[in-house]
Amino acid sequence: MKSSGFLLINKPSGISSFDVIRQLRRITGIKKMGHAGTLDPFATGLLLIAIGHATRLLSYYTHAKKTYRAFIEFGIKTETGDPEGEVIENKYIPLKIEESVLKDFVLSLKKQRPSKYSAIKINGKKAYDLARKKVEFEMPEKEIEILNFRIISFSYPNLEYIAEVSSGCYIRTLTEQIAENLEQIAMTKELERIAIDQLELTESVQLSALNGDNWQESLLDYQQVFPNFNRINFNEEEQKSFQQGKNIINKFESNPKKIIVYNDKSICIGVAQQMDNYLKPLMVFNYE
């Protein structure tokens, strides 16, 4: 039985990212599980789930770029920036959009102040918990980068766009920044994550399609999730040395990079860093 690896889940709307974890724990019977990049309950799309030893590799996705498809509505503003919040303003003023001008503005953005209804922690507490309790506080500005932006369709008051953004960029806030630039108000009424780095939504599986008998069929190997890492298979002697934390004579001639390490049975036993003439263990997985 495979007990470690990754699942690409197409998260449905109406549940939290941790709700996905809860369901998968029931399906797999495995408790050690985590995800990369929280999706709001109203949002859908790609959620990278790590199971077992694979959870230790989630740190490599901490700063991964992400791509979203957003459906926004001008003329309406809510407390949360999405359909789940209370409407606080209506102001419908038809407008025309020049895509090149809007694209230049979006790509020039370097900072944003996320919504108070976000999971960012303020003095150890989640901002959305403080906001719901009507606690007064200031959200810090965050540095962001918009890597790509394009409009899919526009017919006032509805706009659909795709944005490729750096880690930590909030699309709900980006929507409001776009609206403010156009002297409008707007909310993100639908949001779908379609990529995390090189991983794409088209490779994902529906959560509802998984059960205790078939979930392993959708389990991705480590190198499928980290295609830019090299791969090496160790023999029994090398495996023993590696799992003791010893450096291994380098078998690669390329530039230094990380290596996914497998034993002679093609089971992942950890990650190594390629140095000048040896491989240095970074993560070692010991199986009982």
N, C-alpha and C positions, 0 to 999 in steps of 0.2 A: 504493500500500500504506500502510495506517495503521500508524504505528510508535510512537504515543504514545496514552495513555489509561488506562483502569482496567478491571480485571476483578474481579467479585465471585465468589469461589470458595467452594463448600461443601466445606471441608476434611474429608476422611475421617479416621477414627481410625487410629492406628498409624504416622503419619508426622509429621515436624516441619513447622513453618511454612516453614523454609528448604528442606525437601524439595519443597514445592510450587513454590517459586521454581526449584529445579533442573529440575523436570519442565517448567515453563513455558518456561524458557530453551531446552530441547531442542525443544519444540513450535514456539515462535515464531522461534527463531534470533536472539533479541534478548538481550543480556547485561544492559543497564541496566534493572534491575528491583528493586522493594522492596515491603515490605508494612507495613501499619499494625496493630499489636497482635498480639503473638505468641500462638499457641494451643499449649498443651502437646500432646505427641504423642497422648495418650489422648483429648483433646478433639476435638470436631467443630464444624462450623458456619462462620459467616461470616468470611472472610478477604479484606480489601481489598488488591488487588495493583495497584501502579502500574507502568506500562511507559514507558520512554523519558523524555521531558521531564516527564511526569506525576509522576515520583519526587520532583521538587522541591516538589510540593504536599502530600506526605505530612505535612509539618510541621504543616499545618493540622488534622490528625487526631490529633496527639500527645495532646491532652487531651480527646478525644471520649468521651462517655459510652457505655457498652456494656450490652447486655441479654443475660442468660444464662438457660438452663433447666438446672437442676442436679438430678440424681438421686443421693440420698445414702442411705447405710446406717448406721443406728445400731448400736452394739455392737461396732464394729471400728475399730481405729486402725492406720494404716500410717506408715512413716517419711516418705513423701512426701505423704500426705493423699489419695492416689488409688490405683487398683488396681495401679499399676506398682511401688509400694514394698513393702518387707518388712513383714508384719504384726507389730506390736509389742505389741498388746494386744487382748483380747476381753473384752467385758463387756456382756452382753445383759440389760437391765433394762427391761421394757415400760413405756411411759408414755403419757399422754394429752397432747394439745397444744391449747391455746386459741389459735386463729389470731390474734386481735386482740392478745393479750398478746405473742406471739412477734413479730408485726409491729412493735409499738411498740418492742420491744427492738432489733430489727434496724435500724429507721430511726433509732434513737438512737445507733448506733455512729458514732464519729468517727475511730477509730484502729484499726490492726491491725498485728500483727507477722508478716510473711509467712513462709512456710515456708523453711527453709534449702535446700530443694530447689526454688529459684526462680532466675530468670535475673538477679536483682539483683546488681550488682557490689559486691564488698567489696574495697577496696584494689586495684581494677583487675581482680579476678578474679571470675568468675561463682560465685555462692553454691553452686549445685549441684555444681560441680566441687570446691569445698572440702569440701562435706559428704560427697561420695563418697570423698574421701581421708581422711575422719575428722579433718579439721582443726577445732580448737575456735575458734569465733567467735560473736559476738552479732549477731543481725539487728536493724537499727534499726526502730523503730516508724514507720509511715507514716500520714499523715492521709488519710482516705477519706470518701466520702459515699455513703450508700445512698439512692437517689432513689425507688425503689419496690420493694415486696416483696409477693409473694402465694404462698400454698400452692396447688398444683395438686391434689395428692393425698397422703394419708397413711394408711399401714397398717403399723404397726410390724413390722419395723425400717426400712421404706422410706418416704422422704419425697421428694416432687418439689416444687420451688419455682422461681419466676421472680424474678430480681432485676435491677433496673436500677441500675447503679453508676457511680461516677466512674472516671476513668482511674486505673490503678494499684491498683485493688482486686482482691485475689486471692479467687476463689470457694472454692478449697480451704480457705483460711484462714477465710473467712466461715462455711463449713460447720462448722469446728471451734469457732468462736465460738458458733454456734447450739447445738452439742452441749454445750459447757461451761455455757452458760446454763441448759440443761435437765438439768444434772448427768449428762451422757451422754458417750460418745465416738462419733465418726462419721468416715466418709471420703466423699469425692465419688467415686462409682463411674462416673458418666457426666456429661459436661458438654458443652453445646451453646451456642454463641454465636448468638443469633437476631437481633441488631441492633447496628449501630455508628452512633450518632446516628440519622439518618433513613433510613439504608440497612438493608434488611431481608433476612433469609435467603431469603425467598420470591423475591427478585430474582436470586439467585445461580445459578451453573451448576456442575454436577459436573465435577471435574477430569478424570475418565475420559471425559467426553463431548467433550473438546477435542482437536483434532489440527491439523496444519500447514495444512490446507485450510479449517477452519471457525472457528478461534479469533477471528478479527477480527469475526465476526458477534456475538460476545458482548462486544466492546470498548465500554465506556461512554465517552461524551463527558465533558469536564471539567465542564460545567454540570449534567449528570445526577448527578454526585457532590457538587457544590457548588451546590445549588438556591437557596441564600440569597445567592449572589453575583449581582450584576447581569451583564449581557452587553452587549458593544459590538462592532460590526464597524467596522474602520478601512479607509479607502481607501488606495491605494498611498502617497500622500504622508504620511498620518498614520502608516502602518505604518513607514515609513522613519524618521520622527522618533522613534517609540516605541522602535524597535530600536536607536536611537542613545542611548537613555536620557533623552530630552528629555520634559519635561512637556507634556501635551496639554490644550487648552482643554476644560473640563468640559462634557459633554453631558447631565449628569443634574441633576435638581433635588431629588432625595431626600436623606436624611441620608447622611453619609459612610459608605461601605462599600467592600468589595473588588469589583473588576470582572474578569471573565474577558474577555480581549481576543482577538478573532479578526481575521484579515485579510479581504480581499474575496473569498477563496476558502473562507471558513469554516474555516480552519485556525487552531487556537489558537496565538497567538504570545506569550502571557504573562499576567501578572496585574498589575493596577494598583490603587492606593489612591485612592479618591475624596476629594479635598480640597475646599476652599471653592469654587474656581472653575477647577480643573484636575484632571487625572488624573496621578498620579505613578507611574512604572513601579516595580514591586516585583520582578518576575521577568520577564526577557526571554528568549524562546526563539529562537535563531537556527538556521535550518535550512540545511544544506549543499546 
